[in-house]
Amino acid sequence: MTQLSPLQCALEAIDQANQADPNQEQVGNDLLPKEYAYSLHMTRWLHELEPEPSERMQIACRAQHIERWTMPRSDFPEGRKAYYEWRQACGRMHGRRAAEIMAECGYPKPECERVETILTKRELRRDADTQLLEDVACMVFLERYFADFYEQKADYDREKWLRIVRRTWAKMSPRGHEAALKLASGMPAHLLELLQEALAED
């Protein structure tokens, strides 16, 4: 029996955890557990932006939403402040779970703690790994979820959408901006127009 490397061990454990998601997402002809599908999108975009990513980044991207369904948004009050509290709580949970899995797979404690810090995004803009994770997450959102989110939030006015787009853009690096602009050319016309308007006034 072939023994798994620490990286293979960690990725398989994360996949197994996310495959327990009761929610589903259509990916091509397949219906996949939602957070498992999300983790595959994250991995794909990581390799698009960084052809030779480190092991820690492969793990962090795969674990970006690990078991997120266990901490639903509905557990927190309504409002923007509570939304950010939920996001922060999710980040801490994802980081903790990733670190636990890494430790079980034989990674040294400093490396486990490093991935935990990346997933909490405490060092966004100051840390290259954290910024790469954010770029990847933004690309996944723009490619896979932006259109559906737009349809679900039909009550949002134009100004709110412009703020959302600008906030997303502000979180990305120049490398992320370049990838997003290439992706935008294939977006539905109304989303491309929104992006262009937001950036023109940025």
SEKOL-756648 format. One record per residue: residue number from 1; residue in one letter; x, y, z of N, C-alpha, C in turn. Coordinates in nm, 2 decimals, always signed. Layout:
N
(site NUM; A; (X; Y; Z); (X; Y; Z); (X; Y; Z))
...
END
This chain:
202
(site 1; M; (+0.08; -0.12; +0.00); (+0.00; +0.00; +0.00); (+0.09; +0.12; +0.00))
(site 2; T; (+0.06; +0.22; -0.09); (+0.14; +0.34; -0.10); (+0.10; +0.43; +0.01))
(site 3; Q; (+0.21; +0.48; +0.08); (+0.18; +0.58; +0.18); (+0.16; +0.72; +0.12))
(site 4; L; (+0.06; +0.79; +0.17); (+0.04; +0.93; +0.12); (+0.14; +1.02; +0.17))
(site 5; S; (+0.18; +1.12; +0.09); (+0.26; +1.23; +0.14); (+0.18; +1.32; +0.23))
(site 6; P; (+0.24; +1.40; +0.31); (+0.16; +1.49; +0.40); (+0.07; +1.58; +0.32))
(site 7; L; (+0.11; +1.63; +0.20); (+0.02; +1.71; +0.12); (-0.10; +1.63; +0.07))
(site 8; Q; (-0.08; +1.51; +0.02); (-0.19; +1.43; -0.02); (-0.28; +1.39; +0.09))
(site 9; C; (-0.23; +1.36; +0.20); (-0.30; +1.33; +0.33); (-0.39; +1.45; +0.36))
(site 10; A; (-0.34; +1.57; +0.36); (-0.42; +1.68; +0.41); (-0.53; +1.72; +0.31))
(site 11; L; (-0.49; +1.71; +0.18); (-0.60; +1.74; +0.07); (-0.71; +1.64; +0.08))
(site 12; E; (-0.67; +1.51; +0.09); (-0.78; +1.41; +0.10); (-0.87; +1.42; +0.22))
(site 13; A; (-0.81; +1.46; +0.33); (-0.88; +1.48; +0.45); (-0.98; +1.60; +0.44))
(site 14; I; (-0.93; +1.71; +0.38); (-1.02; +1.83; +0.36); (-1.13; +1.79; +0.26))
(site 15; D; (-1.10; +1.72; +0.16); (-1.20; +1.67; +0.06); (-1.31; +1.59; +0.13))
(site 16; Q; (-1.26; +1.50; +0.21); (-1.35; +1.41; +0.28); (-1.45; +1.49; +0.37))
(site 17; A; (-1.39; +1.59; +0.44); (-1.47; +1.67; +0.53); (-1.58; +1.75; +0.45))
(site 18; N; (-1.53; +1.81; +0.33); (-1.62; +1.89; +0.25); (-1.73; +1.81; +0.18))
(site 19; Q; (-1.70; +1.68; +0.15); (-1.79; +1.60; +0.08); (-1.91; +1.56; +0.17))
(site 20; A; (-1.91; +1.60; +0.30); (-2.02; +1.58; +0.39); (-2.12; +1.69; +0.38))
(site 21; D; (-2.09; +1.80; +0.30); (-2.19; +1.91; +0.29); (-2.32; +1.86; +0.23))
(site 22; P; (-2.43; +1.89; +0.30); (-2.56; +1.84; +0.25); (-2.61; +1.93; +0.14))
(site 23; N; (-2.55; +2.05; +0.12); (-2.59; +2.14; +0.01); (-2.52; +2.10; -0.12))
(site 24; Q; (-2.57; +2.13; -0.23); (-2.51; +2.08; -0.36); (-2.50; +2.19; -0.46))
(site 25; E; (-2.40; +2.17; -0.55); (-2.38; +2.27; -0.66); (-2.36; +2.19; -0.79))
(site 26; Q; (-2.42; +2.24; -0.90); (-2.40; +2.18; -1.03); (-2.27; +2.22; -1.09))
(site 27; V; (-2.18; +2.13; -1.12); (-2.05; +2.16; -1.19); (-2.05; +2.07; -1.31))
(site 28; G; (-2.07; +2.13; -1.43); (-2.07; +2.05; -1.55); (-2.19; +1.96; -1.54))
(site 29; N; (-2.17; +1.83; -1.56); (-2.28; +1.73; -1.56); (-2.30; +1.67; -1.42))
(site 30; D; (-2.21; +1.72; -1.33); (-2.21; +1.65; -1.19); (-2.28; +1.74; -1.09))
(site 31; L; (-2.34; +1.68; -0.99); (-2.40; +1.75; -0.88); (-2.31; +1.72; -0.76))
(site 32; L; (-2.23; +1.82; -0.71); (-2.13; +1.79; -0.60); (-2.17; +1.86; -0.47))
(site 33; P; (-2.12; +1.81; -0.36); (-2.14; +1.88; -0.24); (-2.09; +2.02; -0.25))
(site 34; K; (-2.16; +2.12; -0.21); (-2.13; +2.26; -0.24); (-1.99; +2.30; -0.20))
(site 35; E; (-1.95; +2.28; -0.07); (-1.82; +2.32; -0.03); (-1.70; +2.24; -0.09))
(site 36; Y; (-1.73; +2.12; -0.13); (-1.63; +2.04; -0.20); (-1.61; +2.10; -0.34))
(site 37; A; (-1.72; +2.14; -0.41); (-1.71; +2.20; -0.54); (-1.63; +2.33; -0.52))
(site 38; Y; (-1.67; +2.41; -0.42); (-1.60; +2.54; -0.40); (-1.45; +2.51; -0.38))
(site 39; S; (-1.41; +2.41; -0.31); (-1.27; +2.38; -0.28); (-1.19; +2.35; -0.41))
(site 40; L; (-1.26; +2.28; -0.51); (-1.20; +2.25; -0.63); (-1.19; +2.37; -0.72))
(site 41; H; (-1.28; +2.47; -0.71); (-1.27; +2.59; -0.78); (-1.15; +2.67; -0.73))
(site 42; M; (-1.14; +2.67; -0.60); (-1.02; +2.74; -0.53); (-0.89; +2.68; -0.58))
(site 43; T; (-0.88; +2.55; -0.59); (-0.76; +2.49; -0.63); (-0.73; +2.52; -0.77))
(site 44; R; (-0.83; +2.52; -0.86); (-0.81; +2.55; -1.00); (-0.76; +2.69; -1.02))
(site 45; W; (-0.82; +2.79; -0.95); (-0.77; +2.92; -0.97); (-0.64; +2.95; -0.90))
(site 46; L; (-0.61; +2.88; -0.79); (-0.47; +2.89; -0.74); (-0.37; +2.86; -0.84))
(site 47; H; (-0.39; +2.75; -0.91); (-0.29; +2.71; -1.02); (-0.29; +2.80; -1.14))
(site 48; E; (-0.40; +2.87; -1.16); (-0.41; +2.97; -1.27); (-0.32; +3.09; -1.23))
(site 49; L; (-0.33; +3.13; -1.11); (-0.26; +3.25; -1.06); (-0.11; +3.23; -1.02))
(site 50; E; (-0.09; +3.10; -0.97); (+0.05; +3.07; -0.92); (+0.08; +2.93; -0.97))
(site 51; P; (+0.15; +2.92; -1.09); (+0.18; +2.79; -1.15); (+0.24; +2.68; -1.06))
(site 52; E; (+0.32; +2.73; -0.96); (+0.39; +2.63; -0.87); (+0.37; +2.67; -0.73))
(site 53; P; (+0.24; +2.66; -0.68); (+0.21; +2.70; -0.55); (+0.27; +2.61; -0.44))
(site 54; S; (+0.30; +2.67; -0.33); (+0.36; +2.60; -0.21); (+0.25; +2.50; -0.16))
(site 55; E; (+0.30; +2.41; -0.08); (+0.21; +2.31; -0.02); (+0.11; +2.39; +0.08))
(site 56; R; (+0.16; +2.49; +0.15); (+0.08; +2.56; +0.24); (-0.04; +2.63; +0.17))
(site 57; M; (-0.01; +2.68; +0.05); (-0.11; +2.75; -0.02); (-0.21; +2.65; -0.09))
(site 58; Q; (-0.17; +2.54; -0.13); (-0.26; +2.43; -0.18); (-0.35; +2.39; -0.07))
(site 59; I; (-0.30; +2.38; +0.05); (-0.39; +2.34; +0.17); (-0.48; +2.45; +0.20))
(site 60; A; (-0.43; +2.57; +0.21); (-0.51; +2.69; +0.25); (-0.63; +2.71; +0.16))
(site 61; C; (-0.60; +2.70; +0.03); (-0.70; +2.72; -0.07); (-0.81; +2.61; -0.07))
(site 62; R; (-0.76; +2.49; -0.05); (-0.86; +2.38; -0.04); (-0.95; +2.39; +0.08))
(site 63; A; (-0.89; +2.45; +0.19); (-0.96; +2.45; +0.32); (-1.03; +2.59; +0.34))
(site 64; Q; (-1.04; +2.67; +0.24); (-1.09; +2.81; +0.25); (-1.23; +2.81; +0.31))
(site 65; H; (-1.32; +2.71; +0.27); (-1.45; +2.71; +0.33); (-1.48; +2.57; +0.40))
(site 66; I; (-1.38; +2.51; +0.45); (-1.40; +2.37; +0.51); (-1.51; +2.37; +0.61))
(site 67; E; (-1.61; +2.29; +0.59); (-1.72; +2.26; +0.68); (-1.80; +2.39; +0.71))
(site 68; R; (-1.80; +2.49; +0.61); (-1.87; +2.61; +0.64); (-2.02; +2.60; +0.67))
(site 69; W; (-2.08; +2.50; +0.62); (-2.22; +2.48; +0.64); (-2.25; +2.45; +0.79))
(site 70; T; (-2.15; +2.42; +0.87); (-2.17; +2.40; +1.01); (-2.18; +2.53; +1.09))
(site 71; M; (-2.15; +2.64; +1.03); (-2.16; +2.77; +1.09); (-2.24; +2.86; +0.99))
(site 72; P; (-2.37; +2.84; +0.98); (-2.45; +2.92; +0.89); (-2.46; +3.06; +0.92))
(site 73; R; (-2.48; +3.15; +0.82); (-2.50; +3.29; +0.84); (-2.62; +3.32; +0.93))
(site 74; S; (-2.72; +3.23; +0.93); (-2.84; +3.25; +1.01); (-2.82; +3.24; +1.16))
(site 75; D; (-2.70; +3.18; +1.20); (-2.66; +3.18; +1.34); (-2.63; +3.31; +1.40))
(site 76; F; (-2.61; +3.41; +1.31); (-2.57; +3.55; +1.36); (-2.68; +3.64; +1.32))
(site 77; P; (-2.69; +3.76; +1.39); (-2.80; +3.85; +1.37); (-2.79; +3.91; +1.23))
(site 78; E; (-2.89; +3.98; +1.19); (-2.89; +4.06; +1.06); (-2.80; +4.18; +1.07))
(site 79; G; (-2.76; +4.23; +0.96); (-2.68; +4.36; +0.96); (-2.54; +4.34; +0.92))
(site 80; R; (-2.48; +4.44; +0.87); (-2.34; +4.44; +0.82); (-2.24; +4.40; +0.93))
(site 81; K; (-2.25; +4.46; +1.05); (-2.16; +4.43; +1.15); (-2.16; +4.28; +1.19))
(site 82; A; (-2.28; +4.22; +1.20); (-2.29; +4.08; +1.23); (-2.24; +3.99; +1.12))
(site 83; Y; (-2.26; +4.04; +0.99); (-2.20; +3.97; +0.88); (-2.05; +3.96; +0.89))
(site 84; Y; (-1.98; +4.06; +0.92); (-1.84; +4.06; +0.93); (-1.79; +3.97; +1.05))
(site 85; E; (-1.87; +3.97; +1.16); (-1.84; +3.89; +1.27); (-1.85; +3.74; +1.23))
(site 86; W; (-1.96; +3.71; +1.15); (-1.97; +3.57; +1.10); (-1.85; +3.53; +1.01))
(site 87; R; (-1.81; +3.62; +0.92); (-1.70; +3.59; +0.83); (-1.57; +3.57; +0.91))
(site 88; Q; (-1.55; +3.65; +1.02); (-1.43; +3.63; +1.10); (-1.44; +3.50; +1.18))
(site 89; A; (-1.56; +3.47; +1.23); (-1.57; +3.34; +1.30); (-1.55; +3.22; +1.21))
(site 90; C; (-1.60; +3.23; +1.08); (-1.57; +3.13; +0.98); (-1.42; +3.11; +0.96))
(site 91; G; (-1.35; +3.22; +0.94); (-1.21; +3.22; +0.91); (-1.13; +3.15; +1.02))
(site 92; R; (-1.17; +3.18; +1.15); (-1.10; +3.12; +1.26); (-1.13; +2.97; +1.26))
(site 93; M; (-1.26; +2.93; +1.23); (-1.29; +2.79; +1.23); (-1.22; +2.71; +1.12))
(site 94; H; (-1.22; +2.77; +1.00); (-1.15; +2.71; +0.89); (-1.00; +2.69; +0.92))
(site 95; G; (-0.94; +2.80; +0.97); (-0.80; +2.79; +1.01); (-0.77; +2.68; +1.11))
(site 96; R; (-0.85; +2.68; +1.21); (-0.83; +2.57; +1.32); (-0.85; +2.43; +1.26))
(site 97; R; (-0.95; +2.41; +1.18); (-0.97; +2.28; +1.12); (-0.85; +2.24; +1.03))
(site 98; A; (-0.81; +2.33; +0.94); (-0.69; +2.31; +0.86); (-0.57; +2.27; +0.94))
(site 99; A; (-0.54; +2.35; +1.04); (-0.43; +2.32; +1.13); (-0.43; +2.18; +1.19))
(site 100; E; (-0.55; +2.15; +1.24); (-0.57; +2.01; +1.30); (-0.54; +1.90; +1.20))
(site 101; I; (-0.59; +1.92; +1.08); (-0.57; +1.82; +0.97); (-0.42; +1.81; +0.94))
(site 102; M; (-0.36; +1.92; +0.92); (-0.22; +1.92; +0.89); (-0.13; +1.85; +1.00))
(site 103; A; (-0.17; +1.88; +1.12); (-0.09; +1.82; +1.23); (-0.11; +1.66; +1.23))
(site 104; E; (-0.23; +1.62; +1.20); (-0.26; +1.48; +1.19); (-0.18; +1.41; +1.07))
(site 105; C; (-0.15; +1.49; +0.97); (-0.08; +1.44; +0.85); (+0.07; +1.46; +0.86))
(site 106; G; (+0.11; +1.51; +0.97); (+0.26; +1.51; +1.00); (+0.33; +1.64; +0.98))
(site 107; Y; (+0.26; +1.75; +0.95); (+0.32; +1.88; +0.93); (+0.37; +1.93; +1.06))
(site 108; P; (+0.48; +2.00; +1.07); (+0.53; +2.06; +1.19); (+0.44; +2.17; +1.24))
(site 109; K; (+0.44; +2.20; +1.37); (+0.35; +2.30; +1.43); (+0.36; +2.43; +1.36))
(site 110; P; (+0.48; +2.49; +1.33); (+0.49; +2.62; +1.27); (+0.42; +2.63; +1.14))
(site 111; E; (+0.42; +2.52; +1.06); (+0.36; +2.52; +0.93); (+0.20; +2.52; +0.95))
(site 112; C; (+0.16; +2.44; +1.05); (+0.02; +2.44; +1.08); (-0.03; +2.57; +1.12))
(site 113; E; (+0.04; +2.64; +1.20); (+0.00; +2.77; +1.25); (+0.01; +2.87; +1.14))
(site 114; R; (+0.10; +2.86; +1.04); (+0.11; +2.95; +0.93); (-0.02; +2.94; +0.85))
(site 115; V; (-0.06; +2.82; +0.82); (-0.18; +2.81; +0.74); (-0.31; +2.86; +0.81))
(site 116; E; (-0.31; +2.84; +0.94); (-0.42; +2.89; +1.02); (-0.42; +3.04; +1.01))
(site 117; T; (-0.31; +3.11; +1.02); (-0.30; +3.26; +1.01); (-0.34; +3.30; +0.87))
(site 118; I; (-0.30; +3.23; +0.76); (-0.34; +3.27; +0.63); (-0.50; +3.26; +0.62))
(site 119; L; (-0.56; +3.16; +0.67); (-0.70; +3.15; +0.66); (-0.78; +3.25; +0.74))
(site 120; T; (-0.72; +3.30; +0.84); (-0.80; +3.41; +0.92); (-0.79; +3.54; +0.85))
(site 121; K; (-0.69; +3.55; +0.75); (-0.67; +3.67; +0.67); (-0.64; +3.80; +0.76))
(site 122; R; (-0.58; +3.77; +0.87); (-0.54; +3.88; +0.95); (-0.43; +3.97; +0.89))
(site 123; E; (-0.35; +3.91; +0.80); (-0.24; +3.98; +0.74); (-0.26; +4.02; +0.60))
(site 124; L; (-0.39; +4.03; +0.56); (-0.42; +4.07; +0.42); (-0.35; +4.20; +0.38))
(site 125; R; (-0.29; +4.20; +0.27); (-0.22; +4.31; +0.21); (-0.07; +4.32; +0.26))
(site 126; R; (-0.05; +4.26; +0.38); (+0.09; +4.26; +0.43); (+0.16; +4.13; +0.41))
(site 127; D; (+0.09; +4.03; +0.38); (+0.14; +3.90; +0.36); (+0.11; +3.84; +0.23))
(site 128; A; (+0.21; +3.80; +0.15); (+0.19; +3.75; +0.01); (+0.10; +3.63; +0.00))
(site 129; D; (+0.12; +3.54; +0.10); (+0.03; +3.42; +0.09); (-0.11; +3.45; +0.12))
(site 130; T; (-0.14; +3.54; +0.22); (-0.28; +3.58; +0.25); (-0.34; +3.65; +0.13))
(site 131; Q; (-0.26; +3.74; +0.07); (-0.31; +3.81; -0.05); (-0.34; +3.72; -0.16))
(site 132; L; (-0.26; +3.62; -0.18); (-0.29; +3.52; -0.29); (-0.42; +3.45; -0.26))
(site 133; L; (-0.44; +3.41; -0.14); (-0.56; +3.34; -0.10); (-0.68; +3.43; -0.13))
(site 134; E; (-0.67; +3.56; -0.10); (-0.78; +3.65; -0.13); (-0.80; +3.67; -0.28))
(site 135; D; (-0.70; +3.68; -0.36); (-0.71; +3.69; -0.50); (-0.78; +3.57; -0.56))
(site 136; V; (-0.74; +3.45; -0.51); (-0.81; +3.32; -0.56); (-0.96; +3.32; -0.52))
(site 137; A; (-0.99; +3.36; -0.40); (-1.13; +3.36; -0.35); (-1.21; +3.46; -0.44))
(site 138; C; (-1.15; +3.58; -0.47); (-1.22; +3.68; -0.55); (-1.25; +3.63; -0.69))
(site 139; M; (-1.15; +3.56; -0.75); (-1.17; +3.50; -0.88); (-1.28; +3.40; -0.88))
(site 140; V; (-1.28; +3.31; -0.78); (-1.39; +3.21; -0.77); (-1.52; +3.28; -0.76))
(site 141; F; (-1.53; +3.38; -0.68); (-1.66; +3.45; -0.67); (-1.70; +3.51; -0.80))
(site 142; L; (-1.61; +3.58; -0.87); (-1.65; +3.65; -0.99); (-1.69; +3.55; -1.10))
(site 143; E; (-1.62; +3.44; -1.11); (-1.64; +3.34; -1.21); (-1.77; +3.26; -1.18))
(site 144; R; (-1.78; +3.21; -1.06); (-1.88; +3.11; -1.03); (-2.01; +3.16; -0.96))
(site 145; Y; (-2.00; +3.27; -0.88); (-2.11; +3.30; -0.79); (-2.16; +3.44; -0.81))
(site 146; F; (-2.09; +3.53; -0.88); (-2.13; +3.67; -0.89); (-2.27; +3.68; -0.96))
(site 147; A; (-2.29; +3.61; -1.07); (-2.41; +3.62; -1.15); (-2.53; +3.57; -1.07))
(site 148; D; (-2.52; +3.46; -1.00); (-2.63; +3.41; -0.92); (-2.66; +3.50; -0.80))
(site 149; F; (-2.55; +3.56; -0.74); (-2.57; +3.65; -0.63); (-2.64; +3.77; -0.67))
(site 150; Y; (-2.61; +3.82; -0.79); (-2.68; +3.94; -0.85); (-2.83; +3.91; -0.87))
(site 151; E; (-2.86; +3.79; -0.91); (-3.00; +3.76; -0.93); (-3.08; +3.74; -0.80))
(site 152; Q; (-3.01; +3.69; -0.70); (-3.07; +3.67; -0.57); (-3.09; +3.80; -0.49))
(site 153; K; (-3.01; +3.90; -0.52); (-3.02; +4.03; -0.45); (-3.08; +4.13; -0.54))
(site 154; A; (-3.20; +4.10; -0.60); (-3.26; +4.20; -0.69); (-3.31; +4.33; -0.62))
(site 155; D; (-3.31; +4.32; -0.48); (-3.36; +4.44; -0.41); (-3.24; +4.54; -0.39))
(site 156; Y; (-3.12; +4.50; -0.42); (-3.00; +4.60; -0.41); (-3.01; +4.70; -0.51))
(site 157; D; (-2.99; +4.83; -0.47); (-2.99; +4.93; -0.58); (-2.85; +4.94; -0.64))
(site 158; R; (-2.84; +5.03; -0.74); (-2.72; +5.04; -0.82); (-2.60; +5.08; -0.74))
(site 159; E; (-2.62; +5.17; -0.65); (-2.51; +5.22; -0.56); (-2.45; +5.11; -0.47))
(site 160; K; (-2.54; +5.02; -0.42); (-2.49; +4.91; -0.34); (-2.41; +4.82; -0.42))
(site 161; W; (-2.45; +4.79; -0.54); (-2.38; +4.70; -0.63); (-2.24; +4.76; -0.66))
(site 162; L; (-2.24; +4.89; -0.69); (-2.11; +4.95; -0.72); (-2.01; +4.94; -0.60))
(site 163; R; (-2.07; +4.95; -0.48); (-1.99; +4.94; -0.35); (-1.93; +4.80; -0.34))
(site 164; I; (-2.02; +4.70; -0.37); (-1.97; +4.56; -0.36); (-1.86; +4.53; -0.46))
(site 165; V; (-1.88; +4.58; -0.58); (-1.77; +4.56; -0.68); (-1.64; +4.63; -0.64))
(site 166; R; (-1.65; +4.75; -0.59); (-1.53; +4.82; -0.56); (-1.46; +4.76; -0.44))
(site 167; R; (-1.54; +4.71; -0.34); (-1.48; +4.65; -0.22); (-1.41; +4.52; -0.26))
(site 168; T; (-1.47; +4.44; -0.35); (-1.40; +4.32; -0.40); (-1.27; +4.36; -0.48))
(site 169; W; (-1.28; +4.46; -0.56); (-1.16; +4.50; -0.64); (-1.05; +4.55; -0.55))
(site 170; A; (-1.09; +4.62; -0.44); (-0.99; +4.68; -0.35); (-0.91; +4.57; -0.27))
(site 171; K; (-0.97; +4.45; -0.26); (-0.91; +4.34; -0.18); (-0.81; +4.27; -0.27))
(site 172; M; (-0.81; +4.29; -0.40); (-0.72; +4.22; -0.49); (-0.59; +4.29; -0.52))
(site 173; S; (-0.49; +4.21; -0.56); (-0.36; +4.26; -0.60); (-0.36; +4.29; -0.75))
(site 174; P; (-0.26; +4.36; -0.80); (-0.25; +4.38; -0.94); (-0.26; +4.25; -1.02))
(site 175; R; (-0.20; +4.14; -0.97); (-0.21; +4.01; -1.04); (-0.36; +3.96; -1.05))
(site 176; G; (-0.43; +3.98; -0.94); (-0.57; +3.95; -0.94); (-0.65; +4.04; -1.03))
(site 177; H; (-0.62; +4.17; -1.03); (-0.69; +4.26; -1.12); (-0.67; +4.22; -1.27))
(site 178; E; (-0.55; +4.18; -1.31); (-0.53; +4.14; -1.44); (-0.61; +4.01; -1.48))
(site 179; A; (-0.61; +3.92; -1.39); (-0.69; +3.80; -1.42); (-0.84; +3.83; -1.42))
(site 180; A; (-0.89; +3.92; -1.34); (-1.03; +3.95; -1.33); (-1.07; +4.03; -1.46))
(site 181; L; (-0.99; +4.11; -1.51); (-1.02; +4.18; -1.64); (-1.03; +4.09; -1.75))
(site 182; K; (-0.94; +3.98; -1.76); (-0.95; +3.88; -1.86); (-1.08; +3.80; -1.85))
(site 183; L; (-1.12; +3.77; -1.72); (-1.24; +3.70; -1.70); (-1.36; +3.78; -1.74))
(site 184; A; (-1.36; +3.91; -1.71); (-1.47; +4.00; -1.73); (-1.52; +4.00; -1.87))
(site 185; S; (-1.44; +3.98; -1.97); (-1.48; +3.98; -2.11); (-1.58; +3.88; -2.14))
(site 186; G; (-1.59; +3.77; -2.06); (-1.69; +3.67; -2.08); (-1.81; +3.67; -2.00))
(site 187; M; (-1.82; +3.78; -1.91); (-1.93; +3.80; -1.82); (-2.06; +3.84; -1.90))
(site 188; P; (-2.18; +3.81; -1.84); (-2.30; +3.87; -1.90); (-2.29; +4.02; -1.91))
(site 189; A; (-2.35; +4.08; -2.01); (-2.34; +4.22; -2.04); (-2.37; +4.31; -1.93))
(site 190; H; (-2.47; +4.28; -1.85); (-2.51; +4.36; -1.74); (-2.40; +4.36; -1.63))
(site 191; L; (-2.34; +4.25; -1.61); (-2.23; +4.24; -1.50); (-2.10; +4.31; -1.55))
(site 192; L; (-2.07; +4.30; -1.68); (-1.96; +4.37; -1.74); (-1.98; +4.52; -1.73))
(site 193; E; (-2.10; +4.56; -1.76); (-2.13; +4.71; -1.75); (-2.11; +4.76; -1.60))
(site 194; L; (-2.16; +4.68; -1.51); (-2.15; +4.71; -1.37); (-2.00; +4.73; -1.33))
(site 195; L; (-1.92; +4.63; -1.37); (-1.78; +4.63; -1.34); (-1.71; +4.75; -1.40))
(site 196; Q; (-1.74; +4.78; -1.52); (-1.68; +4.89; -1.59); (-1.72; +5.03; -1.52))
(site 197; E; (-1.84; +5.04; -1.48); (-1.89; +5.16; -1.41); (-1.82; +5.18; -1.28))
(site 198; A; (-1.81; +5.07; -1.21); (-1.74; +5.07; -1.08); (-1.60; +5.11; -1.09))
(site 199; L; (-1.53; +5.06; -1.18); (-1.39; +5.09; -1.20); (-1.36; +5.23; -1.26))
(site 200; A; (-1.45; +5.27; -1.34); (-1.44; +5.41; -1.40); (-1.45; +5.52; -1.30))
(site 201; E; (-1.52; +5.49; -1.19); (-1.54; +5.59; -1.09); (-1.45; +5.56; -0.97))
(site 202; D; (-1.37; +5.46; -0.98); (-1.28; +5.42; -0.86); (-1.17; +5.52; -0.84))
END
